[in-house]
Amino acid sequence: MEMLATLAPLILMFVLLYFILIRPQQKRQKQVREMQSNLQKGDAVVTIGGFHGEIHAMDEDTLVLQAGDGSKLTYDRSAIREVKQQ
């Protein structure tokens, strides 16, 4: 019984850390993966580096983004931070 009383605070801390830190991070990662897999040609996006552009072409792992001046840059799909609402 004494051992359980000693381990109870440690177990409680682990459970709290899971629900406060780990679970929300996993949920956010799932949302990002889902967003990146649902990208379509013509979507306005922002990269993790802050580049704003429109998807001009895409394949399984890379995207070609077109800037406002017509220049085209190739990015990894994982570099997309968000899809902007038009």
C-alpha positions as CSV (number, residue, x, y, z in Angstrom):
1,M,0.0,0.0,0.0
2,E,2.9,2.3,0.8
3,M,4.4,1.8,-2.7
4,L,1.1,2.8,-4.3
5,A,0.9,6.0,-2.3
6,T,4.5,6.8,-3.4
7,L,3.8,6.2,-7.1
8,A,0.4,7.9,-7.1
9,P,1.7,11.5,-7.6
10,L,4.1,10.3,-10.3
11,I,1.3,8.5,-12.2
12,L,-1.0,11.5,-11.7
13,M,1.7,13.9,-13.2
14,F,2.1,11.6,-16.2
15,V,-1.7,11.5,-16.8
16,L,-1.9,15.3,-16.6
17,L,1.1,15.8,-18.9
18,Y,-0.6,13.5,-21.4
19,F,-3.8,15.4,-21.5
20,I,-2.2,18.9,-21.3
21,L,0.7,18.4,-23.7
22,I,0.9,15.2,-25.7
23,R,-2.8,14.7,-26.7
24,P,-3.3,18.3,-28.1
25,Q,0.0,18.1,-30.0
26,Q,-1.1,14.8,-31.6
27,K,-4.5,16.2,-32.5
28,R,-2.8,19.3,-34.2
29,Q,-0.4,17.0,-36.1
30,K,-3.3,15.0,-37.4
31,Q,-5.1,18.2,-38.5
32,V,-2.0,19.4,-40.4
33,R,-1.5,16.0,-42.1
34,E,-5.1,16.0,-43.2
35,M,-4.9,19.6,-44.5
36,Q,-1.7,18.7,-46.4
37,S,-3.3,15.6,-48.0
38,N,-6.4,17.6,-49.1
39,L,-4.5,20.3,-51.0
40,Q,-5.8,21.0,-54.5
41,K,-4.6,22.9,-57.5
42,G,-5.7,26.6,-57.2
43,D,-5.6,26.7,-53.4
44,A,-4.1,29.8,-51.9
45,V,-1.6,28.7,-49.3
46,V,1.1,30.0,-46.9
47,T,4.3,28.1,-46.3
48,I,6.1,27.6,-43.0
49,G,8.6,30.2,-44.2
50,G,5.8,32.8,-44.8
51,F,5.6,32.6,-48.6
52,H,2.1,33.3,-49.9
53,G,1.2,31.7,-53.2
54,E,-1.3,29.6,-55.2
55,I,-0.8,26.0,-56.0
56,H,0.0,25.8,-59.7
57,A,0.9,22.1,-60.0
58,M,1.4,19.2,-57.6
59,D,2.5,15.6,-57.3
60,E,2.7,13.3,-54.4
61,D,5.5,15.0,-52.5
62,T,6.0,18.4,-54.0
63,L,4.0,21.5,-55.0
64,V,4.7,24.2,-57.5
65,L,3.5,27.5,-56.0
66,Q,2.9,30.6,-58.1
67,A,3.5,34.0,-56.6
68,G,1.6,37.2,-57.5
69,D,4.2,38.2,-60.0
70,G,3.9,34.9,-61.9
71,S,7.2,33.4,-60.6
72,K,7.0,29.7,-59.7
73,L,8.7,27.9,-56.8
74,T,8.8,24.3,-55.8
75,Y,8.1,23.3,-52.2
76,D,7.7,20.0,-50.3
77,R,4.1,19.3,-49.4
78,S,5.1,19.3,-45.7
79,A,6.2,23.0,-46.0
80,I,2.6,24.2,-46.3
81,R,1.4,25.7,-43.0
82,E,-2.2,26.7,-43.9
83,V,-4.7,27.1,-46.7
84,K,-6.0,30.7,-46.9
85,Q,-9.7,31.3,-47.3
86,Q,-10.5,33.0,-50.5
